[in-house]
Amino acid sequence: MKKTFAYIATFFVLYSVFVIALMPASWLMAQIKLPTNVSITPVEGTIWHASVKQVMVDGVVINQVKSHLSLVSVLMLDPKLNVTFGDPLINGPEGQLTISGLRSDISINDARVSLAANTVAARLNLPIDIIAHEQLTLNVSHFVMGAPICGELQGDVAWRSAAVSAFDEKVKLGNLSAALSCEKGELIAEIAPNNDLGLSYRAQLKQGGRFAGNGYLTPGEKFPEQLREVLSFLGKPDRKGRYRLKI
């Protein structure tokens, strides 16, 4: 009787492992409640190794998404997905990250993403049409989804050798970076001081993708000469020589 029970138990365990190992990744995705601004093409592969041709986030297309599910994390009842995405031969973001909290609040850790600066600039409601050059690098050590956008966020974004083109002229802006955080569910980006533009700015990403921000532009010795001609469009400077910026 004991041997029979042992055989049955062994068979059940092996069968369960076999079923889990071959479980379609599409089933796992069906258990995850995605934000309304995220859509994906059908998922291929198993829950251990899955791939998605395209993921769209707020209209931005992310190509060649591949994931690997950690067996150790499953045994610890906290599944973690290691994700890579992008292709050097295809326009779009490239990077890697780890997703956890699939059974509760989804969190992202150790993320590094590179994308074209113009992908972001094209979504801003700017008074003039511009083309942003070079790449943005996003580093996120910890992010937890919340309402309306985030619950927690620690990270930064850097724009090295930043430049923009407007009115058929390219202007070099130097290096720019911003610290990322979360405040009352809104994503906050605060420009690091001591940049060539004399720019101090605090931006907020609100519910529905709405963008708001305010700060100052204080032209100094390193301020690009091409931009001095357009300072008059920003109004008059205050007593400290600052031009108010608000979107």
Steps between C-alpha positions, in 0.01 A plus 500: 500500500782740591682417175183561301451837669864591435466412130184706471660797679811480281289480185291798614809712571666412169177562310455840672856601412443390141176699474655814651808475279285491188240750618443765230628848581169635369327342803734686737437833325126442536549501880670843495292817494682733262463880516253642248783675313681172431417253223689193376497267203438130569755341732698200373692231688461361851488680834873430540611648169257731322519753219280781373556662163368841609381680813341843473512746791328836448553466126872412531581165336744266676630218279635151561404457865638184659453376857647232725317386814726418795430155644643602840260796519205270423601265781513804733146593389616834355535444122759721329526559128832604349416698187705623205369697203600690190712433194788715370361455147150621592409850620368501855602469865763246607569373848448253779313481831363266765126483571361366828187533711293324233253386768451850645643840406729460201850632566802555275860480618846551351367645178724655236333639189638692204272684256514782251460843660259601225259225607441702817522845339231409248253442787555837668265790438770750403433845349730425202582187304838353588701187428694360795830323426696220663382243755340510842615245757253405771615325817241382751612319811145457635150574368161389630184555297228700672214740441502691279855411388731390780525407865878515535780608268877538529699572187646752262512588133801640312524678164865503398620739227147636481404702193186625328419630154253784449456747216754300293774549757655246736583614853726309740368499857774310686424221747166495681370264768203474734413311819179297485259450790133443578279747683130442569489246219653739245838448333742784580813593304725771643783638287844484662652850548829635361426425135607714201151644460464623857181295501309408816177316431255268672271297276196288590340220303136480602208267441415445135850593388450869577826690541560806716811677620656825605842642568751761389758561231797706617737567206867497597838491326441151355151579373479424122527821298237379250241495776558854625303629204187316614515600867268792426223248422517385863405845629707723724754367752449560870744688724724193517520473121274194490242425233193319625414170327159343540309236306 
